Amino acid sequence: MRIVHAWLAELVDVPADVDIVATELGLRGFEVAAVEPDPGVIDFEITANRPDCLSHLGLAREASVIWSAPLKPPVHLPPGIEGTTAVDIHIENAELCPRYCGQVFDVRVGPSPAWLVERLEAAGVRPVNNIVDVTNYVMLEIGQPMHAFDLPRIAGGRIVVRQAAEGETLRTLDGVERTLAEGMLVIADGERPVALAGVMGGANSEIGAQTTRMLLESASFHGPAVRRTSRRLGLKTEASTRFERGGDIDAPPAGIALAGRLLERLGAGRPAGPLVDRFVGQRPQRTVTLRAERIARLLGHAVPDVDVTRILAPLGFGVAREDGRWRVRVPTFRVDVTREADLIEEVGRHVGFDRIPPAFPWLDAPQPPPAPQMTRERALRQVLIACGFSEAMTFAFIERDAAMPFCPPGTEPDAIANPLSEKYAVLRPSLLPGLIDACAHNRRRAIKDVRLFEAGSRFEPGAGEGRAVALVWSGAAVDVHWSGGARPVDFFDMKGVLERVGALTGTTLDIVTGAYSYLVAGRAAEVHVAGDREARPIGMFGQLAPHLAEARGLPASEDLYVAELDLSRLIGAAADDTVKVESLPRYPAIVRDLSILVPDVLPASTVRGTIRSSGPPTLVSVVEFDRYGGKGVPQEHISLSLRLTFRAPDRTLTDDEVQAAVDRILAALASKHGTRQR
């Protein structure tokens, strides 16, 4: 909001120094974007919850508290005006338009005087003509948007506030022919729409040089409805900005009164009929109880009673002291104040948060422990960082071409109804597209070794929102060291990271061969919870297909490994967080090495599973240490060497016990997989 210092000074006495005004208002929560002392203007960033401050009058109320100066409001409703021309106004939906005021004026359209032009230009508004300039002036002064119609162009002299029918069209004042969707709120005459309610007027009823009689509109529209229309049409205006944040339901007649006074002052128009005020909604009556002890509790600082009244009354609140507390009537323009804490914020702002001494908050009960899922996600992040990965945060909105390869066959990603651009057109079905683009971003900046992870929401078509963790790894697997050169990352490096994630959650993960359209065949795997292979996999990993990597700006000649796990299922399968401690083994272990011939398509995880299921409880470790295929090994077979470690917690095992266990294991392998010992 651009505030003109001289304009503000007409409403309340403020210091002549623009910088002082900007600084003091800035300390009350209004962020100052820019100050131009020469023309005497200040740009404020007004938060979405304060639509009342999108006007000079709104900030004048704040200034009246700061400098203890009386407010000089610009609006005084005139007595009823006698006249013969009254417009017929009909409101079909009281929820979307609770109040609509209109008044007919005889006008002479022409240029605005220099003082009005200069003031509008200083406020950042382009002058058009005296009629349009008056409506903009009123909006900037009291925050009430208005619109003027050329009355002879209103068919039947009738205004109907209704919802649009599907396919209706309207050429707006910016010259664009717009197709309206069913449900959009429009202002119509007896035949067709003439304005988008709360957004922009139509060219078919525009004020022109030949206009001699106009209908001046001032209304209150439902904020969410205006916001939906504005976003769907991609049309944002000064009026829609104010209405969608919440307008003052008492402001419409005041807006017409102020505009009428300005028109007469400029010699541009005079009323030709009475004010027609259709008030079909309900005026909100909000009264909030405020307690001194609650102020002290929330602010950590007691505020004198006299200061509470001194602050709230000039801001427009009705303050009455009853039974040791205040009954505060909330004005209709303060749509953000609904509870006691909101009033305490008002008091705190004007006491000055910088003047409140620091104090520890009062606690009646200990802070509840965090949810187990949050604790485990935090631990997961720490483990991945320890593995050399950096956490990334990418957008949940992505372009359709990036999302399609990661959608299940025959499905489409969930589309955004009103995307900002095609780059943010759909909800991500996977975290990988964003991480792949982040990897490409790093590679374009000569960073070759990239390890990124993200834990966040994904939106699988037909399955809704879910939590996942995804990883990408490109470049070297290990850093260059004097003891050996670097090597590129491979399939087993990513597998090791996922096994570490499983160890963190106390979940044994089974890795089995998988096939995914976006991964290289033979370098892709599914991830299952051990013992539950029949269920849907909880994730996958492998090498990204080169054509997809190249499409996202990565070199097709270099390998990029990716992984993604369903975080909810992974954490749901985790053991509890109870810390378990085991004493160090007191008895020695016995190690046996086996070399077996197995089919070369048999996964090592399957071999390990068979060994563990057929081995005794004293089998504490199974590790592959060699894989050989060549001379002396039958075709389509390999020699797999494994090291088995046996240990009992209460005694030293004998060779006979261990040999019996090894014999059972070899028999099970031969029976299930047709293996034989070398």
KAJO-V573160 format. One record per pair of residues at least 6 apart in sequence whose C-alpha atoms are under 7 Angstrom apart, sorted by sequence separation. I is the first residue (numbers start at 1). J is the second residue. If there is no record, write none. Layout:
i:I j:J
i:I j:J
This chain:
i:15 j:21
i:26 j:32
i:35 j:41
i:36 j:42
i:52 j:58
i:53 j:59
i:64 j:70
i:120 j:126
i:127 j:133
i:138 j:144
i:139 j:145
i:151 j:157
i:171 j:177
i:187 j:193
i:188 j:194
i:195 j:201
i:230 j:236
i:263 j:269
i:264 j:270
i:296 j:302
i:313 j:319
i:320 j:326
i:321 j:327
i:337 j:343
i:407 j:413
i:419 j:425
i:459 j:465
i:480 j:486
i:502 j:508
i:515 j:521
i:549 j:555
i:550 j:556
i:633 j:639
i:647 j:653
i:669 j:675
i:670 j:676
i:35 j:42
i:46 j:53
i:64 j:71
i:120 j:127
i:139 j:146
i:170 j:177
i:171 j:178
i:186 j:193
i:187 j:194
i:188 j:195
i:194 j:201
i:195 j:202
i:263 j:270
i:295 j:302
i:296 j:303
i:319 j:326
i:320 j:327
i:458 j:465
i:459 j:466
i:479 j:486
i:502 j:509
i:549 j:556
i:34 j:42
i:35 j:43
i:169 j:177
i:170 j:178
i:187 j:195
i:194 j:202
i:319 j:327
i:320 j:328
i:404 j:412
i:457 j:465
i:458 j:466
i:478 j:486
i:34 j:43
i:169 j:178
i:170 j:179
i:186 j:195
i:187 j:196
i:319 j:328
i:404 j:413
i:416 j:425
i:457 j:466
i:458 j:467
i:478 j:487
i:515 j:524
i:528 j:537
i:547 j:556
i:629 j:638
i:22 j:32
i:33 j:43
i:61 j:71
i:117 j:127
i:169 j:179
i:186 j:196
i:187 j:197
i:194 j:204
i:260 j:270
i:309 j:319
i:318 j:328
i:319 j:329
i:403 j:413
i:415 j:425
i:416 j:426
i:457 j:467
i:458 j:468
i:476 j:486
i:477 j:487
i:499 j:509
i:514 j:524
i:527 j:537
i:528 j:538
i:546 j:556
i:628 j:638
i:629 j:639
i:32 j:43
i:33 j:44
i:135 j:146
i:168 j:179
i:169 j:180
i:185 j:196
i:186 j:197
i:194 j:205
i:317 j:328
i:318 j:329
i:415 j:426
i:416 j:427
i:439 j:450
i:456 j:467
i:457 j:468
i:476 j:487
i:477 j:488
i:513 j:524
i:514 j:525
i:526 j:537
i:527 j:538
i:627 j:638
i:628 j:639
i:32 j:44
i:33 j:45
i:135 j:147
i:167 j:179
i:168 j:180
i:185 j:197
i:317 j:329
i:318 j:330
i:414 j:426
i:415 j:427
i:456 j:468
i:476 j:488
i:477 j:489
i:513 j:525
i:514 j:526
i:527 j:539
i:627 j:639
i:628 j:640
i:5 j:18
i:31 j:44
i:32 j:45
i:167 j:180
i:317 j:330
i:413 j:426
i:414 j:427
i:455 j:468
i:456 j:469
i:475 j:488
i:476 j:489
i:512 j:525
i:513 j:526
i:526 j:539
i:527 j:540
i:627 j:640
i:30 j:44
i:31 j:45
i:166 j:180
i:167 j:181
i:226 j:240
i:317 j:331
i:413 j:427
i:455 j:469
i:475 j:489
i:511 j:525
i:512 j:526
i:526 j:540
i:608 j:622
i:626 j:640
i:627 j:641
i:30 j:45
i:166 j:181
i:316 j:331
i:454 j:469
i:455 j:470
i:474 j:489
i:511 j:526
i:512 j:527
i:525 j:540
i:526 j:541
i:626 j:641
i:30 j:46
i:164 j:180
i:165 j:181
i:166 j:182
i:413 j:429
i:454 j:470
i:511 j:527
i:525 j:541
i:543 j:559
i:544 j:560
i:625 j:641
i:112 j:129
i:120 j:137
i:164 j:181
i:165 j:182
i:226 j:243
i:227 j:244
i:453 j:470
i:454 j:471
i:510 j:527
i:511 j:528
i:524 j:541
i:525 j:542
i:543 j:560
i:544 j:561
i:624 j:641
i:625 j:642
i:86 j:104
i:111 j:129
i:112 j:130
i:164 j:182
i:165 j:183
i:226 j:244
i:453 j:471
i:509 j:527
i:510 j:528
i:524 j:542
i:543 j:561
i:544 j:562
i:624 j:642
i:625 j:643
i:18 j:37
i:85 j:104
i:110 j:129
i:111 j:130
i:163 j:182
i:164 j:183
i:452 j:471
i:453 j:472
i:509 j:528
i:510 j:529
i:523 j:542
i:524 j:543
i:542 j:561
i:543 j:562
i:623 j:642
i:624 j:643
i:22 j:42
i:109 j:129
i:110 j:130
i:163 j:183
i:164 j:184
i:223 j:243
i:224 j:244
i:452 j:472
i:509 j:529
i:510 j:530
i:523 j:543
i:542 j:562
i:622 j:642
i:623 j:643
i:109 j:130
i:163 j:184
i:164 j:185
i:223 j:244
i:451 j:472
i:452 j:473
i:508 j:529
i:509 j:530
i:541 j:562
i:542 j:563
i:622 j:643
i:623 j:644
i:18 j:40
i:109 j:131
i:163 j:185
i:164 j:186
i:221 j:243
i:223 j:245
i:407 j:429
i:451 j:473
i:507 j:529
i:508 j:530
i:541 j:563
i:622 j:644
i:162 j:185
i:163 j:186
i:170 j:193
i:198 j:221
i:223 j:246
i:399 j:422
i:406 j:429
i:450 j:473
i:451 j:474
i:519 j:542
i:520 j:543
i:540 j:563
i:541 j:564
i:621 j:644
i:622 j:645
i:162 j:186
i:399 j:423
i:406 j:430
i:450 j:474
i:519 j:543
i:520 j:544
i:540 j:564
i:621 j:645
i:161 j:186
i:162 j:187
i:398 j:423
i:399 j:424
i:400 j:425
i:403 j:428
i:449 j:474
i:450 j:475
i:519 j:544
i:520 j:545
i:539 j:564
i:540 j:565
i:620 j:645
i:161 j:187
i:398 j:424
i:399 j:425
i:400 j:426
i:403 j:429
i:449 j:475
i:518 j:544
i:519 j:545
i:539 j:565
i:619 j:645
i:620 j:646
i:160 j:187
i:161 j:188
i:173 j:200
i:199 j:226
i:220 j:247
i:397 j:424
i:398 j:425
i:399 j:426
i:431 j:458
i:448 j:475
i:449 j:476
i:518 j:545
i:538 j:565
i:539 j:566
i:619 j:646
i:620 j:647
i:159 j:187
i:160 j:188
i:172 j:200
i:173 j:201
i:198 j:226
i:397 j:425
i:398 j:426
i:430 j:458
i:538 j:566
i:618 j:646
i:619 j:647
i:159 j:188
i:160 j:189
i:172 j:201
i:173 j:202
i:220 j:249
i:397 j:426
i:398 j:427
i:429 j:458
i:618 j:647
i:159 j:189
i:172 j:202
i:173 j:203
i:397 j:427
i:398 j:428
i:403 j:433
i:428 j:458
i:429 j:459
i:618 j:648
i:158 j:189
i:171 j:202
i:172 j:203
i:199 j:230
i:396 j:427
i:397 j:428
i:402 j:433
i:428 j:459
i:429 j:460
i:538 j:569
i:158 j:190
i:170 j:202
i:171 j:203
i:220 j:252
i:396 j:428
i:427 j:459
i:429 j:461
i:491 j:523
i:538 j:570
i:219 j:252
i:292 j:325
i:155 j:189
i:156 j:190
i:218 j:252
i:291 j:325
i:5 j:40
i:154 j:189
i:155 j:190
i:218 j:253
i:290 j:325
i:291 j:326
i:4 j:40
i:5 j:41
i:155 j:191
i:290 j:326
i:311 j:347
i:436 j:472
i:600 j:636
i:4 j:41
i:218 j:255
i:289 j:326
i:290 j:327
i:435 j:472
i:599 j:636
i:600 j:637
i:3 j:41
i:4 j:42
i:199 j:237
i:218 j:256
i:289 j:327
i:432 j:470
i:599 j:637
i:600 j:638
i:2 j:41
i:3 j:42
i:288 j:327
i:289 j:328
i:308 j:347
i:311 j:350
i:395 j:434
i:431 j:470
i:598 j:637
i:599 j:638
i:2 j:42
i:3 j:43
i:199 j:239
i:287 j:327
i:288 j:328
i:394 j:434
i:597 j:637
i:598 j:638
i:2 j:43
i:198 j:239
i:199 j:240
i:287 j:328
i:288 j:329
i:597 j:638
i:598 j:639
i:1 j:43
i:2 j:44
i:198 j:240
i:287 j:329
i:597 j:639
i:1 j:44
i:286 j:329
i:287 j:330
i:596 j:639
i:597 j:640
i:1 j:45
i:286 j:330
i:595 j:639
i:596 j:640
i:1 j:46
i:184 j:229
i:198 j:243
i:595 j:640
i:596 j:641
i:616 j:661
i:11 j:57
i:595 j:641
i:615 j:661
i:414 j:461
i:594 j:641
i:595 j:642
i:8 j:56
i:12 j:60
i:284 j:332
i:413 j:461
i:593 j:641
i:594 j:642
i:11 j:60
i:295 j:344
i:299 j:348
i:412 j:461
i:593 j:642
i:594 j:643
i:290 j:340
i:411 j:461
i:593 j:643
i:614 j:664
i:615 j:665
i:154 j:205
i:288 j:339
i:289 j:340
i:491 j:542
i:592 j:643
i:593 j:644
i:614 j:665
i:8 j:60
i:12 j:64
i:153 j:205
i:288 j:340
i:591 j:643
i:592 j:644
i:1 j:54
i:3 j:56
i:591 j:644
i:592 j:645
i:591 j:645
i:611 j:665
i:614 j:668
i:150 j:205
i:301 j:356
i:590 j:645
i:591 j:646
i:13 j:69
i:149 j:205
i:150 j:206
i:589 j:645
i:590 j:646
i:12 j:69
i:149 j:206
i:150 j:207
i:589 j:646
i:590 j:647
i:12 j:70
i:149 j:207
i:589 j:647
i:12 j:71
i:148 j:207
i:300 j:359
i:588 j:647
i:610 j:669
i:11 j:71
i:12 j:72
i:392 j:452
i:11 j:72
i:150 j:211
i:390 j:451
i:391 j:452
i:392 j:453
i:393 j:454
i:11 j:73
i:151 j:213
i:389 j:451
i:390 j:452
i:391 j:453
i:392 j:454
i:587 j:649
i:150 j:213
i:151 j:214
i:388 j:451
i:389 j:452
i:390 j:453
i:391 j:454
i:150 j:214
i:151 j:215
i:389 j:453
i:585 j:649
i:587 j:651
i:588 j:652
i:149 j:214
i:150 j:215
i:587 j:652
i:148 j:214
i:149 j:215
i:505 j:571
i:507 j:573
i:148 j:215
i:149 j:216
i:507 j:574
i:148 j:216
i:506 j:574
i:507 j:575
i:88 j:157
i:89 j:158
i:90 j:159
i:91 j:160
i:92 j:161
i:93 j:162
i:147 j:216
i:148 j:217
i:505 j:574
i:506 j:575
i:87 j:157
i:88 j:158
i:89 j:159
i:90 j:160
i:91 j:161
i:92 j:162
i:147 j:217
i:505 j:575
i:87 j:158
i:88 j:159
i:89 j:160
i:90 j:161
i:91 j:162
i:146 j:217
i:147 j:218
i:146 j:218
i:145 j:218
i:598 j:675
i:597 j:675
i:596 j:675
i:597 j:676
i:596 j:676
i:597 j:677
i:596 j:677
i:597 j:678
i:250 j:332
i:595 j:677
i:596 j:678
i:249 j:332
i:595 j:678
i:56 j:140
i:57 j:141
i:248 j:332
i:55 j:140
i:56 j:141
i:57 j:142
i:248 j:333
i:474 j:559
i:55 j:141
i:56 j:142
i:247 j:333
i:474 j:560
i:55 j:142
i:473 j:560
i:474 j:561
i:55 j:143
i:472 j:560
i:473 j:561
i:54 j:143
i:246 j:335
i:472 j:561
i:473 j:562
i:472 j:562
i:52 j:143
i:471 j:562
i:472 j:563
i:471 j:563
i:470 j:563
i:471 j:564
i:145 j:239
i:470 j:564
i:511 j:605
i:469 j:564
i:470 j:565
i:510 j:605
i:468 j:564
i:469 j:565
i:468 j:565
i:469 j:566
i:468 j:566
i:469 j:567
i:467 j:566
i:468 j:567
i:109 j:209
i:467 j:567
i:467 j:568
i:109 j:211
i:108 j:212
i:107 j:212
i:106 j:212
i:107 j:213
i:106 j:213
i:107 j:214
i:144 j:251
i:105 j:213
i:106 j:214
i:144 j:252
i:105 j:214
i:104 j:214
i:105 j:215
i:104 j:215
i:144 j:255
i:103 j:215
i:104 j:216
i:440 j:552
i:102 j:215
i:103 j:216
i:405 j:518
i:440 j:553
i:102 j:216
i:440 j:554
i:102 j:217
i:437 j:552
i:101 j:217
i:102 j:218
i:101 j:218
i:138 j:255
i:4 j:122
i:100 j:218
i:101 j:219
i:4 j:123
i:100 j:219
i:3 j:123
i:99 j:219
i:100 j:220
i:138 j:258
i:2 j:123
i:99 j:220
i:138 j:259
i:380 j:501
i:98 j:220
i:97 j:220
i:98 j:221
i:97 j:221
i:135 j:259
i:96 j:221
i:97 j:222
i:134 j:259
i:96 j:222
i:95 j:222
i:134 j:262
i:96 j:225
i:130 j:268
i:101 j:252
i:101 j:253
i:109 j:268
i:108 j:268
i:107 j:268
i:108 j:269
i:107 j:269
i:106 j:269
i:107 j:270
i:105 j:269
i:106 j:270
i:105 j:270
i:106 j:271
i:105 j:271
i:106 j:272
i:104 j:271
i:105 j:272
i:104 j:272
i:104 j:273
i:103 j:273
i:103 j:274
i:103 j:275
i:102 j:275
i:103 j:276
i:101 j:275
i:102 j:276
i:101 j:276
i:102 j:277
i:101 j:277
i:77 j:254
i:100 j:277
i:101 j:278
i:100 j:278
i:75 j:254
i:78 j:257
i:99 j:278
i:100 j:279
i:77 j:257
i:99 j:279
i:98 j:279
i:99 j:280
i:75 j:257
i:98 j:280
i:99 j:281
i:75 j:258
i:98 j:281
i:94 j:280
i:95 j:281
i:232 j:418
i:85 j:272
i:86 j:273
i:94 j:281
i:231 j:418
i:84 j:272
i:85 j:273
i:86 j:274
i:83 j:272
i:84 j:273
i:83 j:273
i:51 j:242
i:82 j:273
i:83 j:274
i:81 j:273
i:82 j:274
i:81 j:274
i:51 j:245
i:80 j:274
i:51 j:246
i:49 j:245
i:51 j:247
i:48 j:245
i:373 j:571
i:65 j:311
i:65 j:314
i:64 j:314
i:61 j:314
i:62 j:315
i:61 j:315
i:52 j:333
i:52 j:334
i:50 j:336
i:49 j:336
i:28 j:349
i:28 j:350
i:28 j:352
